[in-house]
């Protein structure tokens, strides 16, 4: 019997019976509204491929995997009680995070390092890697998302990146990447750089102060504007001013859940001028056809 993820390649399976499967699922029944995946969790090479012609040192480098990503993903899954799926083999065997038609799917070189074991592959050899590693991993993700079809779910992929890429130094300790949907990234970015905005009542009423959390209307777990702030006890209808947000806050705002964006006012020398009115529902749908 072949392990999960090992599919026959002609008369020979890419993965031997005693090798790990193509993927690992951790905490499959996790209750969080998120599914974590870690495409480049491992630098393992199937025994049959003889290290792809690379040295042990080269296989420790970022060309072969995302160092540290698996540990971060495991800790995050445990922290938020989320399911996690980890790829079981090196990105150099087949990259789980690239389209199959991409030259980077099974690269013949990476960061200037030749990968001789990927050169001159037959279509059968390429298809064997797809069947043994790529297809089972993505099928596992699809199956897990399908089982959670009735539950709101964020799909979050965990990666690491080298501090230098080619001649370019990357100054960031952490990054958030997104495709077409930037809503989660917009919510995470201020937390990542430790944004702190003063919050105070627009019209103080002289009520006793208390510790409060100031949260947004979207009900996301990261939809906090401020935590544990001492404010005059707020009541329904009160207006709070979030200070030091400025144009950046408006530029980063969105119409998530069809919510109109706030008005903009310019305060200059004690004078207040409305420079952009609050959006209406008609504004949101005006460009639809």
For each residue, the residues with C-beta under 8 A, 3 or more apart:
1: 17
2: 6 7 8 13 15 17
3: 6 15 17 19 20 21
4: 21 22 23 136
5: 15 21 22 23 88 132 133 136 137
6: 2 3 13 14 15 16 17 19 21 22 132
7: 2 13 14 128 131 132 135 136
8: 2 11 12 13
9: 12 13 14 124 125 128 131 132
10: 124 128
11: 8
12: 8 9 48
13: 2 6 7 8 9 16 17 132
14: 6 7 9 46 48 49 128 129 131 132 133
15: 2 3 5 6 19 20 21 22 46 48 132
16: 6 13 19 46 47 48
17: 1 2 3 6 13
18:
19: 3 6 15 16 46 47
20: 3 15 24 44 88
21: 3 4 5 6 15 24 88 136
22: 4 5 6 15 87 88 89 132 133 136 137
23: 4 5 85 86 87 88 136 137 140
24: 20 21 41 85 86 88
25: 28 83 84 85 140 144
26: 74 77 83 84 85 86
27: 30 77 78 81 82 83 84
28: 25 83 144
29: 83
30: 27 77 80 81 82 83 84
31: 81
32: 80 81 82 83
33: 151 152 153 154 221
34: 80 82 153 154 155 156
35: 82 83 84 85 141 144 145 148 153 154 155 156
36: 73 76 77 82 83 84 85 156 157 158
37: 73 84 85 86 141 155 156 157 158
38: 41 66 69 70 73 84 85 86 87 157 158 159
39: 66 87 91 95 96 97 137 157 159
40: 65 66 69 87 91 95 96 97 159 160
41: 24 38 65 66 69 70 73 86 87 88
42: 65 70 86 87 88 89 90
43: 59 60 64 65 90
44: 20 88 89 90
45: 49 50 51 52 54 59 89 90 92 93
46: 14 15 16 19 49 89 93 132
47: 16 19 50
48: 12 14 15 16
49: 14 45 46 52 93 117
50: 45 47 53 117
51: 45 54 55 56 59 117
52: 45 49 90 92 93 115 116 117 118
53: 50 114 115 116 117
54: 45 51 58 59 64 92 113 115 117
55: 51 58 59
56: 51 59 60
57: 60 61
58: 54 55 61 63 64 113
59: 43 45 51 54 55 56 64 90
60: 43 56 57 64 67
61: 57 58 64 111 113
62: 65 66 67 111 160 161 162
63: 58 91 92 110 111 113
64: 43 54 58 59 60 61 90 91 92
65: 40 41 42 43 62 69 90 91
66: 38 39 40 41 62 69 70 91 158 159 160 161
67: 60 62 160
68: 71 72 160
69: 38 40 41 65 66 72 73 158 159 160
70: 38 41 42 66 73 74 86
71: 68 74 75
72: 68 69 75 76 158 160
73: 36 37 38 41 69 70 76 77 84 86 158
74: 26 70 71 77 78 84
75: 71 72 78 79
76: 36 72 73 79 80 82 84 158
77: 26 27 30 36 73 74 80 81 82 83 84
78: 27 74 75 81
79: 75 76
80: 30 32 34 76 77
81: 27 30 31 32 77 78
82: 27 30 32 34 35 36 76 77
83: 25 26 27 28 29 30 32 35 36 77 144
84: 25 26 27 30 35 36 37 38 73 74 76 77
85: 23 24 25 26 35 36 37 38 137 140 141 144
86: 23 24 26 37 38 41 42 70 73
87: 22 23 38 39 40 41 42 91 96 133 137
88: 5 20 21 22 23 24 41 42 44 133 137
89: 22 42 44 45 46 93 94 133
90: 42 43 44 45 52 59 64 65 93
91: 39 40 63 64 65 66 87 94 95 96 97
92: 45 52 54 63 64 95 106 107 110 115 118
93: 45 46 49 52 89 90 106 129 133
94: 89 91 105 106 129 130 133 134
95: 39 40 91 92 98 102 104 105 106 107
96: 39 40 87 91 133 134 137 138
97: 39 40 91 157 159
98: 95 102 104 105
99: 102 105
100: 105 130 134
101: 105
102: 95 98 99 105
103: 107 108
104: 95 98 107
105: 94 95 98 99 100 101 102
106: 92 93 94 95 118 121 126 129
107: 92 95 103 104 110 115 118
108: 103 114 115 118 119
109: 112 113 114 115
110: 63 92 107 113 115
111: 61 62 63 166
112: 109
113: 54 58 61 63 109 110
114: 53 108 109 119
115: 52 53 54 92 107 108 109 110 118 119
116: 52 53 119
117: 49 50 51 52 53 54
118: 52 92 106 107 108 115 121
119: 108 114 115 116
120:
121: 106 118 125 126
122: 125 126
123: 126 127
124: 9 10 127 128
125: 9 121 122 128 129
126: 106 121 122 123 129 130
127: 123 124 130 131
128: 7 9 10 14 124 125 131 132
129: 14 93 94 106 125 126 132 133 134
130: 94 100 126 127 133 134 135
131: 7 9 14 127 128 134 135
132: 5 6 7 9 13 14 15 22 46 128 129 135 136
133: 5 14 22 87 88 89 93 94 96 129 130 136 137
134: 94 96 100 129 130 131 137 138
135: 7 130 131 132 138 139
136: 4 5 7 21 22 23 132 133 139 140
137: 5 22 23 39 85 87 88 96 133 134 140 141
138: 96 134 135 141 142
139: 135 136 142 143
140: 23 25 85 136 137 143 144
141: 35 37 85 137 138 144 145 155
142: 138 139 145 146
143: 139 140 146 147
144: 25 28 35 83 85 140 141 147 148
145: 35 141 142 148 149 153 155
146: 142 143 149
147: 143 144
148: 35 144 145 151 153
149: 145 146
150:
151: 33 148
152: 33
153: 33 34 35 145 148
154: 33 34 35 184
155: 34 35 37 141 145
156: 34 35 36 37 184
157: 36 37 38 39 97
158: 36 37 38 66 69 72 73 76
159: 38 39 40 66 69 97 177
160: 40 62 66 67 68 69 72
161: 62 66 165 170 175
162: 62 165 170
163: 169 170
164: 167 168 169 170
165: 161 162 168 170
166: 111
167: 164
168: 164 165
169: 163 164
170: 161 162 163 164 165
171:
172: 175
173:
174: 192
175: 161 172
176: 184 185 188 189 192
177: 159 185
178: 181 182 184 185
179:
180:
181: 178 184
182: 178 185 186 254
183: 186 187 254 256
184: 154 156 176 178 181 187 188 220 222
185: 176 177 178 182 188 189
186: 182 183 189 252 254
187: 183 184 190 191 220 222 223
188: 176 184 185 191 192 222
189: 176 185 186 192 193 252
190: 187 193 195
191: 187 188 194 195 222 224
192: 174 176 188 189
193: 189 190
194: 191
195: 190 191
196:
197: 225 226 242 243 244 245
198: 242 243 244
199: 214 225 226 229 231 240 241 242 243
200: 204 231 240 241 243
201: 204 205 231 232 234 238 239 240 241
202: 238 239 240 241
203: 238 239
204: 200 201 232
205: 201 232 238
206: 232
207: 232 233 235
208: 232 233
209: 230 231 232 233
210: 230 231 233
211: 228 229 230
212: 228 229 230 231 233 234
213: 224 226 227 228 229
214: 199 224 225 226 227 229 231 240 242
215: 223 224 225
216: 220 223 224 225
217: 223 259
218: 223 256 257 259
219: 223
220: 184 187 216 223
221: 33
222: 184 187 188 191
223: 187 215 216 217 218 219 220
224: 191 213 214 215 216 227
225: 197 199 214 215 216 242
226: 197 199 213 214 229 242
227: 213 214 224
228: 211 212 213
229: 199 211 212 213 214 226
230: 209 210 211 212
231: 199 200 201 209 210 212 214 234 240
232: 201 204 205 206 207 208 209
233: 207 208 209 210 212
234: 201 212 231 238 240
235: 207 238
236:
237:
238: 201 202 203 205 234 235
239: 201 202 203
240: 199 200 201 202 214 231 234
241: 199 200 201 202
242: 197 198 199 214 225 226 245 249
243: 197 198 199 200
244: 197 198
245: 197 242 248 249 250
246: 249 250
247: 250 251
248: 245 251 252
249: 242 245 246 252 253
250: 245 246 247 253 261 262 264 276
251: 247 248
252: 186 189 248 249
253: 249 250 261 262
254: 182 183 186 261
255: 258 259 260 261 279 284
256: 183 218 259
257: 218
258: 255 281 284
259: 217 218 255 256
260: 255 278 279 280 281 283 284
261: 250 253 254 255 278 279
262: 250 253 278
263: 274 276 277 278
264: 250 274 275 276
265: 272 273 274 275
266: 272 273 275
267: 270 271 272
268: 271 273
269:
270: 267
271: 267 268
272: 265 266 267
273: 265 266 268
274: 263 264 265 277
275: 264 265 266
276: 250 263 264
277: 263 274
278: 260 261 262 263
279: 255 260 261 283 284
280: 260 283 284
281: 258 260 284 285
282: 285 286
283: 260 279 280 286
284: 255 258 260 279 280 281
285: 281 282 288
286: 282 283
287:
288: 285
289:
